[in-house]
């Protein structure tokens, strides 16, 4: 079993090798153009990640296409908040008959240009108030709320025409939060997701997710922990074995420490696996749909 785990871990390092091959030189060129990046290691890692996702993001999206079609298209509606939007591949799965506006949260500025282009190609445009790009980290709840409030002020007439709703403090209400391979990189994921759900998501709104999560097999989870320190350094904070389902379940609670009844505060919560995935995978995936209580 130990040898099996080592083989699994080494296969992951082959993926890391491939990422370095495509992203090292472009990142190095960026540093040579702007040497002060050496004093901003987070930006260097984000530049590296942007180049990795340029090379592999399309293939990753294709690999998840069937899962996203089943998860996103029938459930996403109203104002959709994309947690960790990347290059905006989610827009491929949004039904324009059901989705009024697309809000992309993406702190990696190196992804913003392509994200805007893909959103526009899918019919979500900043100028007409149907697209908002927020370049903040997910834990900056106050900043996100401010961006949504400013968006309302700028496009109030258009949003009224679309039927978008506001909170009592003049902030756009989000109807759907979507998280695709994002919780692994969110700092303090349980606290952050809880804040997003309770501060942004409208009563009766939905959270849908597709994440790689902690494998329930202890031997596999051990190796997820082994590879994480190196993996998270190169891949913008990605924790291979994050307890994503536990994070989502806890996000339904009103406050930390609520007892775990009624799916921890959600009106309903469904979770399922990826069809055909091996149970011993280091990247073990779970998908789900949660509905926020209509009245908290």
Secondary structure, DSSP 8 states (H G I E B T S, - for coil): -HHHHHHHHHHHHHHHHHHHHHHHHHHHHHHHH-GGGGG-HHHHHHHHHHHHHHHHHHHHHHHTHHHHIIIIITT--EEEEEET-TTTGGGGG--TTTEEEEEEE---GGGHHHHHHHHHHTT--TTTTSEEEE-S-TT-HHHHHHHHHHHHHHTHHHHHHHT--B-TTS-B-EEEEEEES-GGGSTTHHHHHHHHHHHHEEEEEEEEEEEEE--SSHHHHHHHHHHHHHHHHHTTT--TT--HHHHHHHHTSSSTT----TGGG-SEEEEEE-TT--TT-SSEEEEEEEE--S--
